[in-house]
């Protein structure tokens, strides 16, 4: 398949509150994770790391100029591909085992994935073309032999733990349902929630391996009551607290 070589693999958007959004524009929507870089006084925070198709640490070298903690909101492949590039790696215990060893080979071709797995993504509302990427990171990239390196967590966090940047303090929320160990990071002083894939403004996936609709409903009930000002999610655009409540209650109406 004649895919072109991308001029650059990552894009960057500077937001308010010391936050930069990083994403991979040549990855299809269902796997196009939002990577969040948060500035702190003593250390910075990186929330999720994308597919790992190209080196995140190389591309964002201009941002990574101090100590940095990389958080995996969960361990689906589109969120942990570059996690191994960072020394301080944070995850929930329910997800940690998946980070311990290199993954099986992952093909970028639709035809190499189970038809039912593809069908479930399409039923949820995603368009899946012949490939999971629309360009190549470099000429010798092998589209059928890609693997996700081991990236063992160096710190395990649970509900109520904290990630401290010196002048910014994020509380860990355990938000299971999409996956058993999904976590969010809540900054009460600003009303900012980094939600991972627990909630985003797009088709939510709750019928995939490891997901649990009943548990997800409990998470949505909690999120519907959160006084958030803004939510920076694992996919799709950020949204405000009003939209958070709408999305959570819409899910509950559909699944309860």
C-alpha positions as CSV (number, residue, x, y, z in Angstrom):
1,X,0.0,0.0,0.0
2,X,1.5,3.3,-1.1
3,X,1.5,5.4,2.0
4,X,3.5,8.6,2.0
5,X,6.2,9.4,4.5
6,X,5.0,12.0,7.0
7,X,6.9,15.2,7.2
8,X,6.5,15.1,11.0
9,X,4.7,12.5,13.1
10,X,3.4,14.6,16.0
11,X,1.5,17.9,16.2
12,X,1.5,20.3,19.2
13,X,-1.1,22.7,20.5
14,X,-0.5,25.1,23.4
15,X,-3.5,25.6,25.6
16,X,-4.1,27.6,28.8
17,X,-3.1,26.5,32.3
18,X,0.4,25.4,31.3
19,X,-0.9,22.5,29.2
20,X,0.2,21.3,25.7
21,X,-1.8,18.8,23.7
22,X,0.3,16.4,21.5
23,X,-1.2,14.0,19.0
24,X,-0.4,11.8,16.1
25,X,-2.4,13.1,13.0
26,X,-1.5,10.1,10.9
27,X,-3.2,7.6,13.2
28,X,-6.9,6.9,12.6
29,X,-9.4,8.4,15.1
30,X,-10.1,5.4,17.2
31,X,-6.4,5.1,18.0
32,X,-5.5,8.8,18.0
33,X,-4.7,9.4,21.6
34,X,-4.4,12.8,23.2
35,X,-1.0,13.2,24.9
36,X,-1.0,15.9,27.6
37,X,2.1,17.7,28.8
38,X,1.6,19.7,32.0
39,X,4.2,22.2,33.2
40,X,5.0,22.2,36.9
41,X,7.5,24.0,39.1
42,X,9.6,21.0,40.1
43,X,8.7,18.5,37.5
44,X,6.4,18.1,34.5
45,X,3.7,15.6,33.9
46,X,3.0,13.6,30.7
47,X,-0.4,11.9,30.5
48,X,-0.4,9.0,28.1
49,X,2.2,8.5,25.3
50,X,0.4,7.6,22.1
51,X,1.1,4.7,19.8
52,X,4.9,4.8,19.9
53,X,5.2,4.6,16.1
54,X,7.8,7.4,16.2
55,X,9.8,8.6,19.2
56,X,7.8,11.0,21.4
57,X,10.9,11.9,23.5
58,X,12.8,12.9,20.4
59,X,9.9,14.9,18.8
60,X,9.1,16.7,22.1
61,X,12.7,17.2,23.2
62,X,12.0,21.0,23.4
63,X,9.4,20.4,26.0
64,X,11.1,17.8,28.2
65,X,13.6,20.0,29.9
66,X,13.1,19.0,33.5
67,X,12.2,15.9,35.6
68,X,9.1,14.3,34.2
69,X,6.5,11.8,35.3
70,X,4.7,9.8,32.6
71,X,1.2,8.5,33.6
72,X,-0.6,5.7,31.8
73,X,-4.3,6.4,32.3
74,X,-4.7,2.8,31.1
75,X,-2.7,0.3,29.1
76,X,-4.5,0.1,25.7
77,X,-2.0,0.1,22.9
78,X,-2.8,3.7,21.7
79,X,-1.9,5.1,25.1
80,X,1.3,3.4,26.1
81,X,3.4,3.1,23.0
82,X,6.1,5.5,24.1
83,X,5.9,4.9,27.8
84,X,9.2,3.0,27.8
85,X,11.0,6.2,26.7
86,X,10.5,7.7,30.2
87,X,12.1,6.8,33.5
88,X,9.3,7.6,35.8
89,X,6.2,5.6,34.8
90,X,2.9,5.7,36.8
91,X,0.0,3.3,36.4
92,X,-2.8,1.6,38.4
93,X,-2.1,-1.9,39.8
94,X,-5.0,-3.4,37.8
95,X,-3.1,-2.3,34.6
96,X,0.5,-2.9,35.6
97,X,0.9,-6.5,34.4
98,X,0.3,-5.5,30.8
99,X,3.4,-3.2,31.0
100,X,5.8,-5.9,32.2
101,X,6.6,-7.5,28.8
102,X,6.8,-6.6,25.2
103,X,3.5,-7.0,23.3
104,X,2.7,-9.5,20.6
105,X,3.2,-8.1,17.0
106,X,0.6,-5.5,16.0
107,X,-0.4,-5.1,12.4
108,X,-1.4,-1.8,11.0
109,X,-3.6,-3.5,8.4
110,X,-7.3,-4.0,9.1
111,X,-7.2,-7.4,7.4
112,X,-4.9,-8.8,10.0
113,X,-7.4,-8.1,12.9
114,X,-10.3,-10.3,13.9
115,X,-13.4,-9.3,11.9
116,X,-15.5,-9.1,15.1
117,X,-13.1,-6.8,16.7
118,X,-13.2,-4.4,13.8
119,X,-17.0,-4.8,13.6
120,X,-17.4,-3.8,17.3
121,X,-15.4,-0.6,16.7
122,X,-17.6,0.2,13.6
123,X,-20.8,-0.4,15.6
124,X,-19.6,2.0,18.2
125,X,-19.3,4.7,15.5
126,X,-15.7,4.6,14.3
127,X,-14.7,4.3,10.6
128,X,-11.9,1.8,10.1
129,X,-10.2,1.9,6.8
130,X,-7.7,-0.5,5.4
131,X,-4.9,0.7,7.7
132,X,-4.6,2.1,11.2
133,X,-2.2,4.8,10.0
134,X,-2.5,7.1,6.9
135,X,1.2,7.8,6.5
136,X,4.6,6.2,7.4
137,X,7.0,7.6,10.0
138,X,10.0,6.6,7.9
139,X,10.7,4.5,4.8
140,X,11.6,1.3,6.6
141,X,8.7,1.1,9.0
142,X,7.3,-2.4,9.0
143,X,3.5,-2.3,9.1
144,X,3.1,-5.9,10.2
145,X,5.9,-6.3,12.7
146,X,5.2,-3.5,15.1
147,X,5.4,-4.2,18.9
148,X,5.0,-2.2,22.0
149,X,8.1,-2.5,24.2
150,X,7.9,-3.4,27.9
151,X,7.5,-0.4,30.2
152,X,7.2,-1.6,33.8
153,X,5.5,0.9,36.1
154,X,8.0,2.5,38.5
155,X,5.1,3.7,40.7
156,X,1.7,2.2,41.3
157,X,-1.2,4.6,42.3
158,X,-4.7,4.0,43.5
159,X,-7.7,6.1,44.3
160,X,-6.8,9.0,46.6
161,X,-3.0,9.0,45.8
162,X,-1.4,12.3,44.6
163,X,0.9,13.3,41.8
164,X,2.8,16.4,43.0
165,X,4.5,18.8,40.5
166,X,5.7,21.2,43.3
167,X,3.2,23.9,42.5
168,X,0.4,21.7,41.1
169,X,-1.2,18.7,42.9
170,X,-3.3,16.1,41.0
171,X,-5.5,13.6,42.8
172,X,-5.7,10.1,41.3
173,X,-9.3,9.0,40.6
174,X,-9.9,5.3,39.8
175,X,-12.4,5.4,36.9
176,X,-12.9,1.8,35.8
177,X,-15.4,0.6,33.2
178,X,-13.5,1.1,29.9
179,X,-10.7,-0.9,31.5
180,X,-10.2,-2.3,35.0
181,X,-7.5,0.2,36.0
182,X,-8.5,3.3,34.2
183,X,-7.5,6.4,36.1
184,X,-8.0,10.1,35.9
185,X,-6.1,13.0,37.4
186,X,-8.1,15.8,39.1
187,X,-6.7,19.2,40.0
188,X,-9.3,20.6,42.5
189,X,-7.7,24.1,42.6
190,X,-8.4,24.6,38.8
191,X,-11.3,22.3,38.2
192,X,-9.2,20.4,35.6
193,X,-9.8,16.7,35.0
194,X,-7.6,14.5,32.8
195,X,-10.0,11.7,32.2
196,X,-8.2,9.2,29.9
197,X,-10.7,7.1,28.1
198,X,-13.1,7.0,31.1
199,X,-15.0,9.7,29.3
200,X,-14.5,11.7,26.1
201,X,-16.7,13.5,23.6
202,X,-16.9,10.7,21.1
203,X,-18.0,7.0,20.8
204,X,-17.1,5.3,24.1
205,X,-16.0,1.7,24.0
206,X,-17.5,-0.5,26.6
207,X,-17.8,-3.8,24.8
208,X,-14.2,-4.6,24.4
209,X,-12.0,-7.1,26.4
210,X,-11.6,-5.8,30.0
211,X,-14.6,-3.4,29.9
212,X,-17.6,-3.7,32.2
213,X,-20.8,-1.8,31.6
214,X,-22.1,-2.0,35.2
215,X,-18.9,-0.7,36.6
216,X,-18.8,1.9,33.9
217,X,-22.2,3.2,35.0
218,X,-20.8,3.7,38.5
219,X,-17.9,5.7,37.1
220,X,-20.3,7.8,35.0
221,X,-22.5,8.5,38.1
222,X,-19.4,9.8,39.8
223,X,-18.3,11.9,36.9
224,X,-21.8,13.5,36.5
225,X,-21.4,15.0,40.0
226,X,-17.8,16.3,39.5
227,X,-17.5,20.1,39.6
228,X,-15.1,20.2,36.6
229,X,-14.3,23.4,34.7
230,X,-12.6,21.6,31.8
231,X,-12.0,18.0,30.9
232,X,-8.9,17.0,28.8
233,X,-9.8,13.5,27.6
234,X,-8.0,10.6,26.0
235,X,-9.5,11.3,22.6
236,X,-11.3,14.1,20.7
237,X,-11.6,17.8,21.8
238,X,-11.6,19.0,25.4
239,X,-14.9,20.1,26.9
240,X,-16.4,21.9,29.8
241,X,-18.2,20.8,33.0
242,X,-21.6,21.2,31.5
243,X,-20.7,18.8,28.6
244,X,-19.2,16.4,31.1
245,X,-22.6,16.1,32.8
246,X,-24.3,15.7,29.5
247,X,-22.0,12.9,28.3
248,X,-22.2,11.1,31.6
249,X,-26.0,11.2,31.9
250,X,-26.4,10.3,28.2
251,X,-24.3,7.2,28.9
252,X,-26.4,6.3,32.0
253,X,-29.6,6.7,30.1
254,X,-28.4,4.4,27.3
255,X,-26.8,1.7,29.5
256,X,-28.8,1.7,32.8
